[in-house]
Amino acid sequence: MPIHSPTLSRRSFLARTGLAGAGLAAGLAGCSSGPPQGTATWSMWSSSAAEKKVWQDFGKYVENQLKVRSVATLTPSTGYPTKLDLQLVSGTASLVTALNGTLIPTYAARGAHRPLDDLIAADPDFTLDDFYPTSRRISSFNGKTYAIGFDVAPTVMYYNKDLLKKQGIPLPSRTEPMSWATFRDLAKQLTTPGQQYGFTCAPAIDDLVSWIYCAGGNVMNDAADRSILGDPEAMAALQFVIDLFVKDKVTPPIKNLVTESSLSNFLQGNVAFMQNGPWQVVNARKAKFDWDIIPFPAGAAGSTPRVSGSSFAIPSGVREGAQLDLAWKLLKTLTSTGALDIYAKAGRNNPARLSAGSAFQPPPDNLGIVQQILAGKVAGGHAFDVTTNWNQVKQLLGQDLPRTFLGQVSVPDAINGLTPRLDVLMRQHQDNLRQATARKG
């Protein structure tokens, strides 16, 4: 049944779609009461006091720049997509909403957010040239720009310098990615079961995909019409990581697949290497040991881990005229160098603007490697390839794939079982693309 079927009630629509309600936004947004007209309203996820402080500073910056009241709706990250869907459906969405890059195609394909190309073309004071190319790619869909980035960063490898020094192991190169074989040997060398471990990552596709990219594989083919997780490249990557858990046992024992946290494991001080993104720098700074970051280990295709980013977008229901004018000014302000300097100085993540990159400063000592990777000067990165129904793809992969980390199911059996269902979702994605193209969205 098409996702826009008028026979679905709101409740059944929300129940049937992975990220529900977005498709109804265009007709409903802007129809409900809220803050007074002329208020700069925006929404963002916020899960800690440190994050809340950053967004409060953003609000002050908006008010100073635009001379209007700023009202931010802050929601814990785990509940943000669901709340945003409900706001879009009920017409209470903000003028500008933050979007994780993996969800931009979902909202764009459903017509929930408007393309920004006309606003960009009509504004001589705004250019996309100051944004990293990968951020611009993540913020686009179907050949159009749907959002403006505020952060972008590659997955890197954190390491506990004290543990390596304690065992007399030379510190790895700050710029040259180590091979997978070297990484595995180091992880095994640094593991003493029950005492310390060589490596930690999350038992989920978000972390596995970096290894898949480095092996030359992907979740889907270039046309995004079928899954290629069963191809040799992806299978080799998946088996390599699962072997670290099940065969080599260089990772802390998994107590709960849902709540397992690589950051928590690393901060305990008995894990040598942690796969994560620069967005964890602010939290890693709490560590009571010396640590740093290095490029992701290089596989057959090199060091090309996942590059992720987040952006701000304007819902389609924002009305033409004064409301849209304010929304565009607000979006520009939230993604300006001044605002992103606030974000970067707080250590939240690497800003999407090149001109704000210098504000994302050490510690750790090698933090500058993030900008070098994004600029293509060191190692490399791979934009996170997603579909218009990525939330459903991710949910499906989260059902059986994590069991491989426990050794309960083999990698081939897991992928063989998942592939037919993934292919169904890929066909749905193609239907979404055709509908979006027909709508000229």
C-alpha positions as MATLAB code, in Angstrom:
seq = 'MPIHSPTLSRRSFLARTGLAGAGLAAGLAGCSSGPPQGTATWSMWSSSAAEKKVWQDFGKYVENQLKVRSVATLTPSTGYPTKLDLQLVSGTASLVTALNGTLIPTYAARGAHRPLDDLIAADPDFTLDDFYPTSRRISSFNGKTYAIGFDVAPTVMYYNKDLLKKQGIPLPSRTEPMSWATFRDLAKQLTTPGQQYGFTCAPAIDDLVSWIYCAGGNVMNDAADRSILGDPEAMAALQFVIDLFVKDKVTPPIKNLVTESSLSNFLQGNVAFMQNGPWQVVNARKAKFDWDIIPFPAGAAGSTPRVSGSSFAIPSGVREGAQLDLAWKLLKTLTSTGALDIYAKAGRNNPARLSAGSAFQPPPDNLGIVQQILAGKVAGGHAFDVTTNWNQVKQLLGQDLPRTFLGQVSVPDAINGLTPRLDVLMRQHQDNLRQATARKG';
ca = [
       0.000    0.000    0.000;
       1.475    3.417   -0.916;
       2.631    5.384    2.086;
       0.403    8.299    1.110;
      -2.788    6.210    1.002;
      -5.707    8.373    2.218;
      -7.393    5.297    3.708;
      -4.830    5.105    6.515;
      -5.717    6.727    9.798;
      -3.023    8.841   11.397;
      -2.409    6.143   14.010;
      -2.112    3.331   11.451;
       0.058    5.520    9.248;
       2.436    6.168   12.117;
       2.472    2.480   12.953;
       3.234    1.329    9.410;
       6.025    3.718    8.492;
       9.503    3.505    9.948;
       9.747    7.279   10.250;
       6.115    8.081   10.312;
       4.134   11.099    9.351;
       6.675   13.061    7.339;
       4.758   12.671    4.089;
       1.793   14.559    5.497;
       3.862   17.551    6.542;
       3.374   19.645    3.446;
      -0.354   19.864    3.981;
      -0.342   20.249    7.739;
       2.750   22.173    8.853;
       2.166   25.726    9.889;
      -1.540   25.180   10.654;
      -1.387   25.103   14.450;
      -0.887   27.710   17.104;
       2.565   28.186   18.578;
       5.016   30.969   19.406;
       4.054   34.449   18.178;
       4.538   35.191   14.502;
       8.042   36.418   13.799;
       9.671   34.089   16.337;
      12.725   32.154   15.136;
      11.701   28.588   15.993;
      14.015   25.628   15.469;
      14.343   22.063   16.697;
      17.368   20.012   17.690;
      18.253   16.839   19.586;
      19.926   17.340   22.942;
      20.784   14.539   25.365;
      23.098   16.141   27.904;
      23.684   19.313   29.884;
      26.704   20.077   27.700;
      24.612   19.850   24.532;
      21.854   21.970   26.051;
      24.406   24.675   26.868;
      25.581   24.737   23.235;
      22.044   25.147   21.920;
      21.305   27.858   24.478;
      24.346   29.720   23.161;
      23.054   29.174   19.628;
      19.759   30.742   20.685;
      21.512   33.817   22.070;
      23.533   34.086   18.879;
      20.363   33.923   16.750;
      18.718   36.665   18.803;
      21.795   38.890   18.539;
      22.045   38.390   14.784;
      18.383   38.478   13.764;
      17.007   40.746   16.531;
      14.062   38.410   17.048;
      13.145   35.944   19.765;
      14.669   32.471   19.410;
      12.713   29.419   20.585;
      14.421   26.035   20.348;
      12.640   22.721   20.866;
      15.200   20.339   22.347;
      14.508   16.596   22.441;
      16.688   13.636   23.506;
      18.341   12.146   20.422;
      16.620    8.769   20.702;
      13.172   10.336   20.578;
      13.890   13.184   18.189;
      12.775   11.571   14.876;
       9.482   10.392   16.351;
       8.740   13.793   17.870;
       9.661   15.553   14.640;
       7.272   13.299   12.713;
       4.452   14.154   15.090;
       5.249   17.868   14.846;
       5.221   17.710   11.061;
       1.910   15.858   11.030;
       0.268   18.136   13.587;
       1.525   21.360   12.051;
       3.667   22.308   15.040;
       7.069   21.876   13.425;
       9.592   24.678   13.792;
      10.630   26.963   10.949;
      13.940   25.102   10.820;
      14.531   21.516   11.897;
      17.760   19.622   12.441;
      18.115   16.382   10.487;
      20.610   13.582   10.812;
      22.117   13.006    7.378;
      20.818    9.449    7.213;
      17.243   10.763    7.322;
      17.472   13.594    4.793;
      16.496   11.325    1.842;
      13.560    9.981    3.869;
      12.063   13.386    4.554;
      12.935   14.808    1.148;
      11.356   11.882   -0.723;
       8.120   12.295    1.227;
       7.949   16.011    0.554;
       8.310   16.849    4.236;
      11.070   19.398    3.629;
      11.516   21.811    0.771;
      14.442   22.056   -1.668;
      16.640   25.062   -0.926;
      18.122   25.651   -4.368;
      15.829   28.569   -5.197;
      16.662   30.306   -1.923;
      20.383   29.741   -2.428;
      20.296   31.026   -6.007;
      18.399   34.164   -4.984;
      20.763   35.000   -2.125;
      24.015   36.684   -3.250;
      25.309   36.591    0.326;
      25.196   32.798    0.593;
      27.368   30.187   -1.074;
      27.838   26.468   -0.567;
      31.530   26.719   -1.470;
      32.494   27.107    2.205;
      30.964   23.713    3.095;
      32.840   20.437    2.815;
      31.835   18.556   -0.375;
      30.870   15.507    1.681;
      28.513   17.621    3.782;
      26.907   18.979    0.632;
      26.451   15.454   -0.692;
      24.887   14.257    2.556;
      22.501   17.245    2.504;
      21.271   16.567   -1.030;
      18.667   14.277   -2.558;
      17.673   13.591   -6.152;
      19.994   16.303   -7.438;
      18.697   19.024   -5.124;
      19.897   20.608   -1.890;
      17.471   19.922    0.951;
      19.537   21.008    3.935;
      22.616   22.942    5.015;
      25.176   21.088    7.119;
      26.274   22.023   10.606;
      28.669   19.128   11.228;
      30.484   16.470    9.215;
      33.182   14.008   10.216;
      34.785   10.675    9.362;
      34.880    7.705   11.694;
      38.307    7.512   13.337;
      40.088    5.231   15.757;
      40.572    6.401   19.347;
      43.400    4.784   21.271;
      44.589    4.623   24.866;
      48.178    5.849   24.748;
      48.848    4.779   28.328;
      47.988    1.141   27.597;
      50.299    0.999   24.594;
      53.160    2.664   26.476;
      52.664    0.333   29.436;
      53.257   -2.672   27.194;
      56.143   -1.056   25.331;
      54.237   -0.839   22.058;
      55.228    2.066   19.784;
      52.430    4.567   19.216;
      50.813    4.265   15.774;
      51.401    6.771   12.994;
      49.379    9.957   13.331;
      48.739   10.126    9.585;
      49.389    6.730    7.974;
      46.531    4.242    8.460;
      47.655    0.840    9.700;
      46.584   -2.273    7.801;
      43.818   -4.524    9.057;
      46.359   -7.257    9.743;
      48.470   -4.915   11.856;
      45.402   -3.697   13.693;
      44.287   -7.236   14.467;
      47.742   -8.210   15.718;
      47.847   -5.153   17.973;
      44.367   -5.838   19.320;
      45.350   -9.415   20.162;
      48.629   -8.303   21.721;
      46.828   -5.771   23.906;
      44.202   -8.231   25.149;
      44.351  -10.003   28.488;
      40.913  -11.609   28.926;
      39.126  -10.338   31.997;
      41.615   -7.501   32.484;
      42.036   -5.480   29.316;
      40.977   -5.622   25.684;
      42.287   -4.500   22.332;
      39.174   -3.081   20.668;
      35.578   -1.969   21.075;
      32.839   -0.887   18.685;
      29.053   -0.944   18.608;
      27.399   -4.212   17.473;
      25.440   -2.440   14.733;
      25.507   -1.557   11.033;
      26.500    2.054   11.772;
      29.924    0.809   12.880;
      30.168   -2.196   10.573;
      29.670   -0.051    7.488;
      33.080    1.647    7.906;
      34.804   -1.734    7.606;
      32.590   -2.595    4.637;
      33.542    0.620    2.840;
      37.242    0.036    3.541;
      36.952   -3.397    1.985;
      35.395   -1.940   -1.168;
      31.853   -3.098   -0.371;
      28.551   -1.479    0.500;
      25.113   -2.257    1.855;
      23.519   -1.703   -1.563;
      24.741   -1.495   -5.171;
      25.297    1.819   -6.984;
      21.739    1.847   -8.290;
      20.450    1.146   -4.770;
      18.035   -1.452   -6.138;
      19.462   -4.532   -4.408;
      21.579   -5.456   -1.409;
      25.225   -6.425   -1.932;
      26.020   -7.338    1.656;
      26.482  -10.875    0.368;
      29.220   -9.841   -2.094;
      32.799  -10.935   -1.260;
      33.973   -7.450   -0.230;
      31.239   -6.847    2.325;
      31.377  -10.422    3.587;
      35.135  -10.187    4.152;
      34.648   -7.014    6.208;
      31.814   -8.430    8.265;
      33.728  -11.621    8.980;
      36.844   -9.670    9.982;
      34.964   -7.642   12.595;
      32.924  -10.554   13.908;
      36.106  -12.615   14.260;
      37.510   -9.894   16.525;
      34.533  -10.492   18.819;
      33.923  -14.224   18.540;
      37.194  -15.842   17.454;
      39.946  -13.532   18.678;
      37.940  -12.303   21.700;
      39.764   -8.968   21.759;
      36.610   -7.071   22.762;
      34.906   -6.657   26.148;
      32.168   -9.276   26.629;
      28.804   -8.012   25.401;
      26.315   -7.920   28.252;
      23.412   -6.395   26.342;
      23.228   -5.876   22.551;
      20.840   -2.944   22.958;
      22.720   -0.964   25.578;
      26.291   -1.896   24.634;
      28.383    1.277   24.539;
      31.829    1.445   22.989;
      32.399    4.814   24.660;
      31.651    3.415   28.111;
      34.008    0.519   27.434;
      36.773    2.876   26.354;
      36.371    5.305   29.257;
      36.925    2.491   31.739;
      40.576    2.674   30.722;
      41.124   -0.993   29.874;
      40.426   -0.895   26.129;
      43.207    0.001   23.694;
      41.251    1.020   20.560;
      37.736    2.390   20.089;
      36.005    2.970   16.774;
      33.928    6.146   16.933;
      33.494    9.591   15.478;
      34.857   13.009   16.481;
      31.417   13.723   17.919;
      32.598   11.765   20.969;
      35.629   13.980   21.575;
      33.780   16.086   24.144;
      32.866   12.948   26.085;
      36.255   11.268   25.660;
      37.868   14.320   27.258;
      36.504   12.995   30.548;
      38.904   10.053   30.355;
      41.423    9.709   33.174;
      44.156    8.501   30.847;
      46.140    9.852   27.892;
      44.484    9.195   24.529;
      44.449   10.367   20.943;
      42.902    9.612   17.564;
      44.328    8.189   14.328;
      42.937    7.412   10.846;
      40.773    4.332   10.474;
      42.642    1.101    9.551;
      43.013    0.558    5.811;
      41.390   -2.394    4.096;
      41.594   -3.527    0.476;
      40.059   -0.210   -0.664;
      42.144    1.894    1.701;
      41.100    3.934    4.725;
      37.629    5.015    3.584;
      35.393    4.833    6.660;
      31.911    6.250    7.012;
      31.607   10.029    6.911;
      28.506   11.246    8.725;
      26.933   14.640    9.073;
      23.896   16.530   10.261;
      22.094   19.519    8.807;
      19.330   22.059    9.197;
      16.338   22.050    6.840;
      13.066   23.924    6.273;
       9.753   22.004    6.394;
       7.627   22.201    3.259;
       4.730   23.651    5.221;
       6.571   26.897    5.936;
       4.556   29.518    4.064;
       5.935   31.679    1.278;
       6.529   35.287    2.220;
       7.576   36.584    5.619;
       7.560   33.136    7.250;
       9.864   31.613    4.635;
      12.082   34.714    4.656;
      12.577   34.318    8.415;
      13.161   30.573    8.076;
      15.901   31.133    5.495;
      17.570   33.840    7.588;
      17.394   31.531   10.604;
      18.855   28.579    8.711;
      21.717   30.739    7.443;
      22.383   31.997   10.953;
      22.368   28.512   12.501;
      24.904   27.336    9.907;
      27.017   30.502    9.856;
      30.683   30.514   10.780;
      29.860   32.358   14.008;
      27.337   29.765   15.143;
      29.472   26.814   14.121;
      32.429   28.289   15.971;
      30.310   28.014   19.140;
      29.569   24.388   18.285;
      33.178   23.528   17.484;
      34.747   25.314   20.466;
      32.497   23.264   22.721;
      34.027   20.130   21.182;
      30.696   18.847   19.898;
      31.969   17.824   16.452;
      33.779   19.044   13.373;
      31.761   21.866   11.764;
      30.504   21.484    8.197;
      32.012   24.848    7.189;
      35.668   24.980    6.273;
      35.927   28.482    7.744;
      34.789   27.196   11.153;
      37.078   24.164   11.198;
      39.866   25.858   13.145;
      37.540   26.212   16.146;
      37.451   22.433   16.582;
      40.715   22.276   18.489;
      42.741   19.819   20.607;
      42.683   17.911   22.834;
      43.275   15.295   21.593;
      46.629   16.253   20.097;
      45.859   14.800   16.663;
      42.373   16.303   16.300;
      43.452   18.189   13.168;
      43.503   14.864   11.338;
      39.727   15.173   10.976;
      39.968   18.190    8.671;
      42.855   16.616    6.783;
      40.808   13.491    6.093;
      37.807   15.538    4.931;
      40.061   17.619    2.689;
      41.525   14.463    1.131;
      45.038   15.201    2.382;
      45.252   12.130    4.633;
      43.531    8.755    4.272;
      39.956    9.318    3.102;
      36.294    8.806    3.789;
      33.056    7.498    2.299;
      29.788    9.408    2.623;
      27.224    7.292    4.424;
      25.117    5.829    1.595;
      21.490    5.504    2.682;
      18.057    4.985    1.159;
      14.767    6.858    1.447;
      13.640    4.149    3.891;
      16.909    3.846    5.782;
      15.221    3.669    9.145;
      13.491    0.458    8.021;
      16.738   -0.899    6.550;
      18.506   -0.183    9.820;
      15.733   -1.795   11.853;
      15.928   -4.923    9.720;
      19.704   -5.136   10.013;
      19.352   -4.651   13.754;
      17.253   -7.794   14.116;
      19.664  -10.591   13.170;
      23.032   -9.012   12.436;
      23.890   -8.191   16.083;
      23.553  -11.892   16.951;
      26.698  -12.550   14.908;
      28.627  -10.551   17.504;
      27.609  -13.145   20.063;
      28.444  -16.100   17.831;
      24.805  -17.186   17.873;
      24.571  -17.133   14.075;
      27.262  -17.173   11.388;
      27.831  -14.169    9.143;
      26.817  -16.088    5.954;
      23.614  -17.379    7.570;
      22.706  -13.909    8.842;
      23.281  -12.231    5.485;
      21.531  -14.990    3.518;
      18.504  -14.552    5.736;
      18.541  -10.773    5.504;
      19.185  -10.321    1.780;
      15.688  -11.145    0.418;
      14.094   -8.771    2.910;
      16.678   -6.092    2.176;
      15.925   -6.415   -1.533;
      12.246   -5.768   -0.806;
      13.210   -2.554    0.974;
      15.448   -1.582   -1.942;
      12.481   -1.951   -4.297;
      10.414    0.219   -1.972;
      13.221    2.765   -2.087;
      13.058    2.780   -5.879;
       9.293    3.374   -5.694;
       9.944    6.298   -3.357;
      12.446    7.732   -5.835;
       9.991    7.457   -8.707;
       7.272    9.159   -6.695;
       9.632   11.951   -5.642;
      10.794   12.464   -9.225;
       7.206   12.585  -10.478;
       6.472   15.182   -7.828;
       9.637   17.025   -8.924;
      10.905   16.766   -5.374;
];
